[in-house]
Amino acid sequence: MVSFKNQCIALRAHGFSLNQIVQKTKRSKTSVYFHIKKFPLSENRKQEIRLARIKRFNDYSLSIKRKSRLDRHPVIFTGWNQNTVLLISHMIFDGTINKNGCVYTNRNTVLHSQVMLGMKELYPFSPKKYESVPGVFKTAYHNVELGAYLKLKAEELIENITQMKKELRRVFLRSFFDDEGSVYFIGKRRAVRGYQHNIKILNLIKKLLTGFNINSRVGEKFNEVTITRFENIDRFAREVNFTEGVMINGNRSNSVWKKSLEKRLILKKALASYQA
């Protein structure tokens, strides 16, 4: 039987993108990326993916002209608040926005609750909720007008978040680390990391962290933003942290802890170890 690692590497060798391998193996992005991060796609394959993305965007633009057949329309808003920043940021980091609507995918029910709470202000209709693979849940809103509108609001949020109030910037950062973050804590090596395959987003996160006097670095090789040293990790814990109840997946094949723990608890353990 081919191991998961070898399966990922073999698919990568055949030109599969990260998302394609995730769909093929039905495993999380983080688990897949761990095994393929040292195997970049060829420039020709990257160009093919870029062209495909452009085509999807052009197709998507046409959907703006489509109308909901159920006569359901999103509520237009201009000012941002914590709920709307949470909603849109979660969709940016761990969701999908397309011409048919939007879907949020995550293991943590507390984060799905944040998405649904924020969505009530934009689209007061019940989502479809289902388990895509064991332990991974999806909250989906299928509406063409909603998909078009959220696409615009996502672009607006990315463009303007650095100029928003400090509390909204904090909400955006916490959303990122809830969705994409982890605490690396092995022996005397400690770090808070956040993974994202869009370098523009990583640099935005770094800039926002600087606004809280938290030093970080962006590593393009592994597509991550990393926070190290006690003073920075401690300030992260006090200023940003993770949402209470957000757990790591202890059942992952490459899990260090081998059990599900709260990210906040691991962060607390990492900080306490400096005093040990």
FENZI-V374550 format. One record per residue. N is the residue number from 1. SS is DSSP state (alpha for helix, beta for strand, coil for the rest). PHI is phi in degrees with one decimal (999 if undefined). PSI is psi in whole degrees, -180 to 180 (NA if undefined). Layout:
n ss phi psi
N SS PHI PSI
N SS PHI PSI
This chain:
n ss phi psi
1 coil 999 131
2 coil -72.8 130
3 coil -69.4 160
4 alpha -59.6 -42
5 alpha -59.4 -50
6 alpha -66.4 -33
7 alpha -63.6 -44
8 alpha -62.8 -45
9 alpha -65.4 -40
10 alpha -65.0 -43
11 alpha -64.6 -39
12 alpha -62.9 -41
13 alpha -62.9 -25
14 coil -90.3 10
15 coil 88.0 16
16 coil -75.3 137
17 coil -77.4 171
18 alpha -56.8 -48
19 alpha -63.2 -37
20 alpha -66.8 -38
21 alpha -68.3 -39
22 alpha -59.5 -45
23 alpha -65.1 -38
24 alpha -71.6 -43
25 alpha -90.9 -17
26 coil 59.1 38
27 coil -118.3 168
28 coil -70.9 158
29 alpha -59.8 -42
30 alpha -62.0 -43
31 alpha -64.4 -43
32 alpha -66.6 -47
33 alpha -60.6 -33
34 alpha -56.3 -34
35 alpha -93.1 -18
36 alpha -113.2 -1
37 coil -61.4 -22
38 coil -93.6 6
39 coil -124.6 79
40 coil -68.5 154
41 coil -72.0 155
42 coil -69.2 160
43 alpha -61.7 -37
44 alpha -63.1 -42
45 alpha -68.3 -39
46 alpha -61.2 -40
47 alpha -65.4 -39
48 alpha -61.0 -42
49 alpha -66.5 -41
50 alpha -61.5 -43
51 alpha -65.5 -38
52 alpha -65.6 -37
53 alpha -65.8 -41
54 alpha -61.9 -42
55 alpha -63.9 -42
56 alpha -63.1 -39
57 alpha -64.6 -43
58 alpha -63.4 -42
59 alpha -63.1 -39
60 alpha -63.7 -40
61 alpha -58.4 -35
62 alpha -67.3 -28
63 alpha -69.2 -20
64 coil -59.3 -28
65 coil -79.5 -10
66 coil -80.7 154
67 coil -121.5 151
68 coil -64.9 128
69 coil -73.3 -17
70 coil -94.1 6
71 coil 58.8 40
72 coil -107.4 131
73 coil -129.7 143
74 coil -69.0 151
75 coil -83.9 125
76 coil -77.6 133
77 coil -132.3 154
78 coil -114.1 -45
79 coil -83.8 146
80 coil -97.8 144
81 coil -133.4 -179
82 alpha -61.1 -40
83 alpha -66.5 -42
84 alpha -72.4 -35
85 alpha -65.1 -42
86 alpha -59.9 -48
87 alpha -58.6 -56
88 alpha -66.8 -39
89 alpha -66.4 -41
90 alpha -60.9 -39
91 alpha -67.6 -32
92 alpha -69.1 -45
93 alpha -84.5 -45
94 alpha -129.5 22
95 beta -125.8 -177
96 beta -134.6 128
97 beta -116.5 121
98 beta -140.3 -172
99 coil -66.8 -15
100 coil -100.4 -5
101 beta 140.8 -139
102 beta -150.6 153
103 beta -138.8 132
104 beta -108.5 132
105 beta -124.7 123
106 beta -167.2 160
107 coil -84.2 -23
108 coil -91.5 118
109 alpha -66.0 -29
110 alpha -63.1 -33
111 alpha -76.5 -34
112 alpha -63.0 -37
113 alpha -63.9 -38
114 alpha -62.5 -43
115 alpha -62.2 -47
116 alpha -66.7 -35
117 alpha -65.1 -45
118 alpha -65.6 -37
119 alpha -68.0 -27
120 coil -58.5 -28
121 coil -79.1 -20
122 coil -106.1 -36
123 coil -149.1 89
124 coil -78.2 52
125 coil -129.9 149
126 coil -68.8 141
127 coil -84.1 171
128 beta -95.0 130
129 beta -122.9 132
130 beta -157.0 164
131 beta -97.7 116
132 beta -78.5 -48
133 beta -135.2 162
134 coil -50.2 120
135 coil 88.1 -7
136 beta -112.4 125
137 beta -114.6 152
138 beta -123.6 138
139 beta -117.4 116
140 beta -122.3 138
141 beta -123.7 112
142 beta -101.2 102
143 coil -160.0 122
144 alpha -65.7 -37
145 alpha -68.9 -38
146 alpha -63.9 -44
147 alpha -59.7 -44
148 alpha -64.4 -41
149 alpha -70.0 -43
150 alpha -65.3 -32
151 alpha -60.3 -45
152 alpha -66.3 -41
153 alpha -69.8 -32
154 alpha -64.1 -44
155 alpha -63.1 -40
156 alpha -64.9 -42
157 alpha -64.6 -46
158 alpha -61.1 -38
159 alpha -71.2 -32
160 alpha -114.6 -5
161 alpha -59.4 -34
162 alpha -66.8 -19
163 alpha -99.2 -1
164 coil -83.4 171
165 coil -59.1 153
166 alpha -57.9 -39
167 alpha -64.9 -36
168 alpha -71.8 -35
169 alpha -65.4 -37
170 alpha -64.6 -43
171 alpha -61.6 -43
172 alpha -61.8 -45
173 alpha -63.8 -45
174 alpha -63.5 -39
175 alpha -59.9 -44
176 alpha -59.8 -50
177 alpha -73.6 -28
178 alpha -61.6 -44
179 alpha -80.2 -44
180 alpha -116.7 -3
181 beta -97.0 162
182 beta -154.3 164
183 beta -111.4 120
184 beta -93.0 118
185 beta -147.2 93
186 beta -132.9 115
187 coil 63.2 -125
188 coil -97.5 9
189 beta -97.8 118
190 beta -133.4 138
191 beta -164.1 152
192 beta -105.8 128
193 beta -125.6 150
194 beta -135.4 129
195 beta -104.0 140
196 coil -165.2 133
197 coil -87.7 4
198 coil -105.5 107
199 alpha -61.5 -32
200 alpha -59.5 -41
201 alpha -66.3 -43
202 alpha -60.7 -43
203 alpha -67.5 -32
204 alpha -65.7 -44
205 alpha -61.4 -44
206 alpha -58.2 -44
207 alpha -64.3 -42
208 alpha -65.9 -39
209 alpha -62.3 -39
210 alpha -58.8 -34
211 coil -64.5 -18
212 coil -104.8 16
213 coil 60.5 35
214 coil -110.7 114
215 coil -80.2 139
216 coil -149.0 172
217 beta -137.7 149
218 beta -103.7 126
219 beta -107.4 106
220 coil -70.7 -26
221 coil -61.6 -43
222 coil -109.9 9
223 coil 52.7 58
224 beta -145.4 154
225 beta -109.8 134
226 beta -127.1 135
227 beta -113.9 123
228 coil -129.4 175
229 coil 74.1 142
230 alpha -55.4 -47
231 alpha -62.4 -34
232 alpha -77.0 -42
233 alpha -66.3 -40
234 alpha -64.1 -43
235 alpha -66.6 -37
236 alpha -60.5 -45
237 alpha -60.9 -38
238 alpha -81.1 -34
239 alpha -95.3 -33
240 coil -122.8 -71
241 coil 62.5 -170
242 coil -110.4 157
243 coil -68.8 138
244 coil -59.0 132
245 coil 97.0 -8
246 coil -80.1 122
247 beta -109.4 154
248 coil -84.4 161
249 coil -90.7 100
250 coil -73.3 -10
251 coil -92.1 -1
252 coil -63.8 146
253 coil -61.7 -30
254 coil -104.4 21
255 coil -66.6 134
256 coil -78.1 -38
257 coil -86.1 -23
258 coil 62.4 18
259 coil -159.1 158
260 coil -80.9 125
261 coil -132.2 156
262 beta -69.6 138
263 alpha -60.3 -37
264 alpha -60.9 -39
265 alpha -68.0 -42
266 alpha -63.7 -40
267 alpha -62.4 -42
268 alpha -62.6 -42
269 alpha -63.6 -41
270 alpha -63.0 -43
271 alpha -67.8 -40
272 alpha -64.7 -29
273 alpha -66.7 -22
274 coil -65.8 -26
275 coil -92.2 -9
276 coil -73.2 NA
